[in-house]
Amino acid sequence: EANMQALVPRLRGPDGADQASAAAALAEQAGADTGLHALIVDAGALPPLVALLRAGTEQGKTNAADAIGWLAVDAPTCARIVGEGALPPLIALVSLSRACSNANAGINACNALENLVEDDPRLRELAEEHGAAGALAAAAHAPDCGWAQAARDALRALCPTQDDTERALGYTHRKSCALVAERDLEICGLRAERDTLAGGYASLASLAGPVEKGHDVVFECE
């Protein structure tokens, strides 16, 4: 516990490498012993972890996402993590990881998103509002994405039913919405024949408007 108390101030320190190291240590502790989760949260780790996720180095963001993913195992903690503002930087990290070919960052971000939204419809809708479906779908279908399976798992957690999928698509950027509708309903666990979903595709595509094929959000690598 004393070591944990020492790690939290390091997350707020001026040295990016030390911040990343502290986040990695917290992730290791959280992954090794779920009994430490409450102690880590009570020590005040969530705000600086989310701040690191938002504005840290690439390694800092990667390790912060890892720690958040391990901590996101119960409803109260998940709500607190989302309340600290973790969803937008996690979703951004999914796209950033594709742009920078950082598999560890992508896996950690997807795992954290999956754990956060899996058991809470309210958090799923918040993630949908922030565009999680589009970012995850793009990673899930990218031929060069080494962590596509993690993106698929997170997308299934985000959209467990067709209603969830259609609502998520309504929040997705207009230029990517139709691509998600055309290619990603099946990823969400919908294994019905394509012709039975034709009406659904058409209605979703009508929400999307014109689509620029190949359009994707590009984030600058550090």
Rosetta blueprint (number, residue, H / E / L):
1 E L
2 A H
3 N H
4 M H
5 Q H
6 A H
7 L H
8 V H
9 P H
10 R H
11 L H
12 R L
13 G L
14 P L
15 D L
16 G H
17 A H
18 D H
19 Q H
20 A H
21 S H
22 A H
23 A H
24 A H
25 A H
26 L H
27 A H
28 E H
29 Q H
30 A H
31 G H
32 A H
33 D L
34 T H
35 G H
36 L H
37 H H
38 A H
39 L H
40 I H
41 V H
42 D H
43 A L
44 G L
45 A L
46 L H
47 P H
48 P H
49 L H
50 V H
51 A H
52 L H
53 L H
54 R H
55 A H
56 G L
57 T L
58 E H
59 Q H
60 G H
61 K H
62 T H
63 N H
64 A H
65 A H
66 D H
67 A H
68 I H
69 G H
70 W H
71 L H
72 A L
73 V L
74 D L
75 A H
76 P H
77 T H
78 C H
79 A H
80 R H
81 I H
82 V H
83 G H
84 E L
85 G L
86 A L
87 L H
88 P H
89 P H
90 L H
91 I H
92 A H
93 L H
94 V H
95 S H
96 L H
97 S H
98 R H
99 A H
100 C H
101 S L
102 N L
103 A H
104 N H
105 A H
106 G H
107 I H
108 N H
109 A H
110 C H
111 N H
112 A H
113 L H
114 E H
115 N H
116 L H
117 V H
118 E L
119 D L
120 D L
121 P H
122 R H
123 L H
124 R H
125 E H
126 L H
127 A H
128 E H
129 E H
130 H L
131 G L
132 A H
133 A H
134 G H
135 A H
136 L H
137 A H
138 A H
139 A H
140 A H
141 H H
142 A L
143 P L
144 D L
145 C L
146 G L
147 W L
148 A H
149 Q H
150 A H
151 A H
152 R H
153 D H
154 A H
155 L H
156 R H
157 A H
158 L H
159 C L
160 P L
161 T L
162 Q H
163 D H
164 D H
165 T H
166 E H
167 R H
168 A H
169 L H
170 G H
171 Y H
172 T L
173 H L
174 R H
175 K H
176 S H
177 C H
178 A H
179 L H
180 V H
181 A H
182 E H
183 R H
184 D L
185 L L
186 E H
187 I H
188 C H
189 G L
190 L L
191 R L
192 A L
193 E L
194 R H
195 D H
196 T H
197 L H
198 A H
199 G H
200 G H
201 Y H
202 A H
203 S H
204 L H
205 A H
206 S H
207 L H
208 A H
209 G L
210 P L
211 V L
212 E L
213 K L
214 G L
215 H L
216 D L
217 V L
218 V L
219 F L
220 E L
221 C L
222 E L
